[in-house]
Amino acid sequence: MRPFSFVGRDCVAGRVNLPDVVSGQLPAQGRRVCVAFSGGLDSTVLLHLLHAIAAEHMLQLQAVHVHHGLSPKADGWAAHCEAVCASLGVPLHVERVQVSRDDPRGVESAAREVRHAVLAAQDVDWIALAHHRDDQAETVLMRLVRGAGVDGMAAMRVQDPARRLWRPLLDVSHADLLAWAQAHGWHWIEDDSNRDTHYARNHLRHVVMPAIATHWPGAVTTIARAAGHFAEAGELLAGLAGQDIACVRPGDDGARTRLRDLSEARARHVLRTLLAERGERMPDTRHLQESLRQLKGTAAVRFAHGATAFCAYRDAFWLEAASGEARPGAWQGEAERSWWNGALHFEPASGPTALRLQAGTLLDRKRPGDRLRLHANGPSHDFRQLAQARAVPPWWRERLPVLRAADGMPLWIGGLGAAVEARCGDGERGWRVRWQVSLPPMMSKEENE
C-alpha cells in the first residue's frame, strides 16, 4: 500500500484534481477533523486526501472506525483500517457497537443510528464524511419516493455546522474517486453486503440508477444538482416561516387568531418549522393537516408530536413538553420537590403571603369536591369554577399541585391560589410556595393570594 503523494498536485487521467477540491471546501473555522473511516473506497480516498493537505492547512487529523459486528469479516476490516491509519500516522479509534438484528426499522436503519451516535460523540470540530455526487443523487430519489418535503429533498449539504458534518467530496463522482484510488495503488474494503439488493439503498444503486442512466446518461449530475435547487428553495421558505412565526408569536395572547389568518400552506410550514427547531421528526401530511384544522378551530386541543405538543385553548396557541411526571406524597419540610417538568419551591416567609404548613402535609393532585375560599368573608369556589376563571386548559387541571391538610382540605392549589384559612397572619412565620414551571400563556403566574 503506497501513501499518497501528489507533487505539483497532479491530476489523474485528466480527471478532476481532488486535492484542490477538498482544499476548496475547507470550513472557515475549526481544524480538528475526524474522518469516518469504513475502509471502503470512498472513505479511503478521503482519508488520503485529507492526510496529504493536513500540514498545509494545519489540520489535526484523526479517524474513527465503527465496528458493527454484523459481518464475520468485521474484525478483518477493523485491522485493515488500523493498518492504513498506521501507515499514514493518523490516530484511529475503533468503536465496537451492538446493532439489533430485530429492530423493526431494519438492520440498515439500526446500524445507521448507532453509527451516527458514535460520530456525534467525537470531540472534534468536524466529522469528515466521504459522501459523493452519486450518493447525493440516490438520497434525492430515496427521499422523493418517501414523500419528503423541500427540506428533505435538499438531501445532504457540504457543511452541516449544527451536526459538525463536512462532506468535501459531495460534488465529485464515484468514477473520479475510483480512478484516483486506482492510479495511486490504494487498497480498500469491498463489503459484500453493498451488493445485496434486498436493502433499499442497494436496490436503488444497482438496479434503479443504471436503468435511469440508460435513458438519461447525465441523470446523476442533474439529480444531485436538483438538491441544490431544493436547498435554495428551503432557505427562502425558512425566511418566510421566520416572518410568519414572528407574526403568530406562539404563546402570546391572540396567537390562535393570527394562526387562523395564515393560509393553510403557510400555517403548515409554521408547524413544521416549530417542530424542526425542537429536533422532532416530521409528522405525515394527513396528521399535520388534521392537527392544523383543530388548532385553527375553537375547541381546546392538544396534539403530541414526539416530545413536543401543540396546544390551543381559547385564543392562545403554544407549544409545551408532551409528557411529564408528578409524584404525590408527604412534604417533610424539604426546600424543593419536582412536579411535572418543573419544581415546587418552599421558602420560609411571614405574613399573609406565607402559608401554615406542617411536615407531613400531603402534596397531591386534584380530587372530586375540592374547593377553595380565596378571600375572607368571600364564598368558596369549587375546583372547576376556579380553573375556568383562571383559564386553566382542561389537560392542565390534572397537573396542578395541591397541598392538603390532614383532613384532605386543600390549602393551596398551584395556579389557583391559597385558602384564606391557610394564610399566616401579620408577623406569623410560615412558608411561601412557588411552582416554577412553564405555564400556558393565558394562566397568570402562581401566587399564594
N, C-alpha and C positions, 0 to 999 in steps of 0.2 A: 504494500500500500504506500503510495507516494504522497507526502504532504503537499499542499497546494502552493504553487509559486506562480507569479504572473509578471515577470519582468516586462515593464512597459505596458502592463495590463493588456496583454494580447487577447484578441478576440478568438473564438473557437469556430472554425469552419465558416467564417463570415457571419456568425450569429451575433445576437445582442451581447454587449460587454457587461457581464453580470456584476463584476466588482463595482463598476460605475453606477449600475442600477441600485445596488444596495447602499452605496455611499450617498447617493442622491435622495434616499428615503430615510436617512438617519433622523431620529427625533431631535428636536431643538434642545430639549432638556433631558438629562439623565443618561449616564453612560454605563450603568451596571446592567448587563444584559444576560439573560439566561435563555439558552436555546432549548426548545422542546425537542429532544433528540430521540427519535424512534429507531434510528439506524437505517431507515428506508432511504430511497433515492433522494427525495425532496429535502429531508432534514439533513442528510449528509452533505448535499451541495451547500445548504445554508450555513451549516457549521463551518465548513472550509472557507467559505467566502467571508464570514464574519471574523474568523481567525486571521485571515490574510490582511484585513483592513483594521484590525484591532489596535495595533500600535499607532498607526497614522491618526486614528480618530479617538485615541485614548479610551478604548472600550475595556471594561472589566468583564471579561467573558467567562461564563460557566455554562454547564449543561445539566439537564435533568432527564433521566430515562424512567418512564413509568412501566414497571414490571407487572402486567396484569395477571400473569399466571394462567391465562386461558389456553395457551398452546404448549405442547410438550417441548417446543423449541425455545420457550421464553428465556430459560437460563442461558442458552447459547446466544440469543440476541443481546442480552444484557452484557455478556462477556465481550461480544463484538463491539458494542458501544464503548465499553471501558477501554478496549484496545485502541480504538480510533481516537478517543479523547486523550489517552496517554501519549500517543504519537504526536499529538498537537500541543500537548502541555495544557490542555483545557480541563479544569476541575469538573468532575462528573459526580452527580448524586443519583443513585439508583433507588427509586422509591417502589417498594413492593406493596401492592394493594390487593384487596379482596373484591371481586366482582361477582354479584349474584347471577347465577345462570337461570334463576327462576323469576327474575324481575319481569313484571307484567309489561313493561315498556320494551322488553327485548334486551339481549346481552349487549348489543351495539350501543344502545342508549345508556345502559347502566355503566358500561366501560367509559363512555364519553364523560359521564357525570363525575366519576371518581378521578378521571384524568384532569378534568378542569379544576377540581378541588386541589389536586396536587400542585398544579401550575399557579393557582391563586395564592398558595401558601409560600411561594418562593420570595425571599427577601431581596428583591432586585427592583430596578426602575422599570424594566421592560421584559416581557416574555416574548421571545422571537419565535414566530410560527412560520412554517415553510409552505403555507398555502399559496397556490399559483393560479394562473388565469383559468385553467381547466377546472380547478376546484370551485372557483367563483361561479363559472357558468353552471356547474352541477348544482351548486347551492341555490342559485336563482330558480332553476327548474324544480328542484325539490320543494322549495317554498311556494312556487306557483301552484303545483298540484295539491298542496295542503291549504291553499286559500289564504296565503299571507297578505297582509296589507302593505302599504307603501314602505313603511319602515322595515318590515321583514324582507321585502323584495330588494331592498338596498344591499342585502347579503352582508358580506364582510368588508371591513374598512382597512386601509393600510395601517392606520394608527387608531387604536381604541383606548384613549387615555384613562377612561373610567375603570377599565379592567386591565390596564397596563399591557395590552396586546399590541404587537408590532409585526406586520406582515410585509417585509420588504420585497418579496418576490410575487406579489399579488398580480402584477401586470406582465409576468413572464410566463411563457407557455411551458407545458410539461416537456415538449420536444426540445426546447432550449436547455432545460435542466439536464435532460438525458444526454444531449450532445456534449455539454460541458463536462459532465462526470466521466463520460467515456473517453473524451480527449485527454483527461488528466489521470486516467487509470485508477479511479477510486472504486472501492468495493462497497456494496450496500446489501441490506437485508431484503429478501423477497418474501413477504408474508403470503403464504398460500391462501389465507382467508380473504385476501384482497381480490381474489378471482371468483369467490363464491357469490354467484348472482342471487342467492337466497336473500342476501342483505340488500335493502333498498338502494343504498348509495352505489353498491357494486353493479346492481342491475342497470341503474341509470348510466353508469360509466361504461360498461362493457356491452350493453345491448342498445339502449336508447340513444346515447350520444353518437355512436357510429352510424346508426340509421339516419339520424338528423344530418350528420356530416356528409352522407352520401348525396343528399339533395342540396344542402347548403354548406359548402366547404368552409366558409368563414363564420359558421354559426357560433363557435366557441368565443371568438373575439367579440362578435356583436352582442351575444347574450351577456357576456361579462361587462361590456360597455353599458348595457341597459341598467346594470346595478348602480352605476354612477348616476344615471339619469334619475333613478328612484331615490338615491341618496339626496340629490339636489331637491327633488320634489318634497322629500321628507323634511329638509331644512326649512323650506318655505311653509309647510304645514305646521312645523313646530313653532315658527314665529306667529302664525295665525292663532294657534292654540294658546300661546302665551298671552296674546291680547284678549282672547275670549275668557281665559281663566281670570285675568286681572279684572275683566268686566263682571263676571259672575261672582267672584270673590267668595268661594265656598266658606261657610262659617259665619258670614256676615248676614245681618238682617236683610231680608228681601232677596237672598241668593237664589231661592227656588223660582221666584218670578223671573229673574234675569236668565236663569237656565231655560225657562219656557220660551223666552224671547229668541233664543238661538234657533237656527234651522236644525233639522234632525241630524244632518251630516256633521255640522259643526259641534252640536251638543255631544254626539257620539265620540267625536275626536277629543273633546274636553275630557270625557270619562276615560278614554284610552290613555291620554297623556297623564292624568292624575294617577292611574294605576301604574304606568311605566315609571313615574317618578318614585314610586314606592317599591319598585322591583318586582311587581306582580306579573304573572303571565296574563296574556290577553284572553278574555272570555270569547266564546264563539259569537258570531254576529247575531244569531237569534236571541241568545241570552242577553247580550248587550242591549238590543232593541227593546226587549221586554223590560229590562231594568230602567231604561230611559223613559219608556212610556209611563211607568208607575211613578218615577221620580218627578215627572212633569205634571202628574195628577194632583189631587188634593188630599188623598188619604196619607196616613202615617205609613212609611215604607222603610225597609232596611234590606239591602242585598249584600251578601258577603261574596267577595272575590279573593280567594286566598286568605291572607292575613288582614285584608282591608275590607271595610264595609261602607257602602254608600248609604246615606241616611237622608230622609226628608220628613219634616214634621212642621205642620202649619206652613209658614212661608220661609222656613230655613232649609238649607241643603248643606251637608257637610260630610266629611269622612272621619271614620274612627276605627280603632282596632276591632277586628272581628270577634275576638274572644278574650276572656279574662277569667280570673278566679277570685271568689270571695269565700273566706272560711269563717263561719260563725264560731264563737267561743267566748269564754270569760276573759274580760280585761283585768289584768292583775297589776295595773299601775305602770306598764311599760310606756315609753315615750312615743313609740311608733308601732303601728300594725298595718300590714299590707291588706289592701282591699280593692279588688277589681282594677287592675292596671294603674294603681295609684297607692296612696298610703294615708292612713289616719294619723294625725299628729296630736299628741296630748301635751299641753303646755300649762304649767302652774300659772294661775291668774287669780284675780279677785274682782269683786263687783258683779254687776248684772250680766256682763259678757261671759262670766265663768259659770260652770255647772257643778252641782253637787254630785260627785261620782265617788263610788266606793270600789275598792278592789273586789273583783268578782262580778262587777256589772257586766251584763251579757251584751256582746256585740252580735247582732242578729240581722236577718232580713225582715221585710215587712210581713205582717200576719193579718188575716181577716179581722176586722173590727178595730184596727189601730186608729187612734185619734190623738190629736194634739190641741191644746189650748195655748195659743201663742201670746196672748195679752191678758193682763189682769182684768177681771170683770168682763172679758170677752167670751164668746161662745167657743166650744171645742169644735174642731172640724175633723171629719174622717179623712183617711189617707187619700182616697180618690179625689175629694174636693181640693185638698192641698196640692196634689200632684197636677191637677188641671190648672189651678190658679198659678202655679209656678212653672207652667209649660214644660213639665217633665214628659219626654216621649214615652210611649207605652212600654217599650222594652227596657228602658232605664229604671222603671219603677221597681223591678226585681233586683236591681243592683244597689239601690240606696242603702247605706249602712244605718242600722237602728241600734241605739243604745237603750237598754231596758233595765228597769228596776227589778228587784227580786220578785215582785208580783206580776211581772210581764208588762207593766205600763211603759210606753215609750217615753224616754226622757229627751231624746234628741234624734232627729232623722236628717241624715245628710241631704243637703239641697232644699230641705223644707223648713228646718228651724228647730228650736228647743221649746219644750213645755215650760210654761211660766212657773210651774211648781218646782222645776228642777234648777231654776236660776239662783245664783247666790245673791245675797243681799249686799248692800253697800259695805265695803271693807271685809266681807266674808271671803275666805280663801276657797278656791276650787280649781277647776280645770277648764281651759279653753280647748275646744276640739276643732281641728281643721281637717277637711278632706281634700288632700292635694291630688287632683285628678283632672284630666281634660274633659270638661263638661260640655254637653251640647250647647250650641251658641245662644239659644233662647233662654237657657236657665241662668239665673243670677248666681254669682259665686256664693257658696255656702257660708252662712253666718249663724251665730247662735241666737240671733234675735228671732 
